[in-house]
Amino acid sequence: MQFLRRIIHSDDIEKGIKLPRSMKHKNVELLIIPVEEQTAKSQLGFDPDSFAGSLKVKNLEKELTMIRSEWDRR
């Protein structure tokens, strides 16, 4: 994967990118990294359908009751 790395003065990008005060009027490192399409899609959020069938519990209600009874209820 190709990327671009440059050391620039923060004043040069201040109009395009809002910087925190601690970075103003200093040299900063600028990294430009391409976003892969598949990576961008996977970061959109949680997909519960992808976990369907992954839990193998014979008696779910019994298991939940047992887990809940272990909680400390102070």
Helices and strands as residue ranges (DSSP letters): E 4-9, G 10-12, G 21-23, E 27-32, H 37-42, G 48-51, H 60-69
